[in-house]
């Protein structure tokens, strides 16, 4: 896609600080560095987001994630790592080329706040929702 910044990085038109590359996947340091080592893992082929990917393309990207994540954690001495993916504007996606954020964490007070609101479970409602969403046979 001609106006996609990540496609331009894949094509070599824009420089990137690469940490991993194979025939289908590229990983590079995010220029914003939310935490030290903040890395983006992308498919080389343009997909708007995970919702547009087929199983094979998603498998190629997600197969690369564990090795890259381990490398970041070990080399940087991180205590942990968040894996984040935003799909569409409502979820915070700003670059519309599939990308997975790998965010090394050094302690819980590093300025990055990824928290979930905890609600009391409504087990009957969960069972009904699961039945509605069930993807199996």
N, C-alpha and C positions, 0 to 999 in steps of 0.2 A: 504494500500500500504506500503510495508515494508521499503522503503527508504524515506518516506514522514515524515518530521519533525512534521507536525501537526497531522498526524495519530499516531505518537509516543506519542504526548502529550495527545491525546484522550485515548490511551491505557494505559496511566500512566507510560510509559517508560521514559519520560522526564518531569521534573516538570514544572508547570506553575502557575502563580498567577491568579487564576480564580476569575472572578467577576459575572459569571452567568453560570448555567448549567441546562439543562433538558434532556429528552431522545434523542433528535435529535440535539441539539445545544450546543455549548460551547463558552464562551467568556472569554478572558484572556488578561492581560496587555501585550502589545508588549514590547519585551526586549529593543527596540531602544528608546522608549518614545520620539517621535518627539515633542509632547507636553505632559504635565503632564496628566496622565490618558489615554494616547493613548491605545486603546483597539482593539483587533481583535475578530470578531464574525465569527465562522466557523460552517459548518455542521459537525456532527460527522462522517458521511459517507463520504468517499473520492469522491470528484468531482474535476476535474482539475480546473475549474472556472465556473462562472455563465453560460457560453455558453453550458456547459455539463449538467446542472441541468434541471430536469423536474419542472413543476409548483408546485407540492406538496413540493418537497425538498426546492425550492427557497422560497415558502411561509412560511415554517417553520423557515428558517433563518431570512427572512425579517420581520416576525411577532415579533421576539424577539428584533429587533433593536430599536424601539421607547422607550421601557421601559429601556433598557440599556443606551441609549443616555440620557434620562431624568435623570436617576440616576447619570451618570457622570456629567452632567451639574449642577444639584442641589448640590450634595455632594462636588464638587470641586469649586463651585462658578464661573463656566465658563460663559463667556458672550455669547458664541455661540458654535457651533460644526459643523465640516465638516464630511461628510460621503463619503468615497472614496472606489472605487472598481476598480482594474486593471485586465484586461483580456488579457492574452498573453503578450509575451515579448515586442512587439511594444507599448503596453500600460503601460509598467513598471512592469508587474507581475514578481516576482522573486521566490516566493514559489508557486508551482503549486498544490495547494489545495485551493478551494474557500475560500476567506476571505474578510470580510468587515472591513475597518479601520474606527474607530470612533475617531475623533481627537478633543478633547475639545479645545476651543479657548478662550484666556483670554484678548487679545486685538489685533488690526490689526498689531502691530509691534512685534509679538512674534517670528519672524524668519521663520515662515511657510508661503510660498508664493504660493497660489493657485489662479492663475489669468487666465482669458480667454481673448483672443484677440477679440475685438469687431469689427465686419465688418459691413459695410452698407448693409442693406437687399436688395436682388434682389428677389422681390416677385414672378415674373413669374418663375424664376429658383427654388424657394422654392416650388411652387405649383407643378411643374413637378417632383421634387425629392420626394415630399410627395406622389404623385400618383404612382411613381415607387416603393416606399417602403411600401405602404399601406398594412396592414396585415388583415384588416377586410374582410367582405364578399362582 
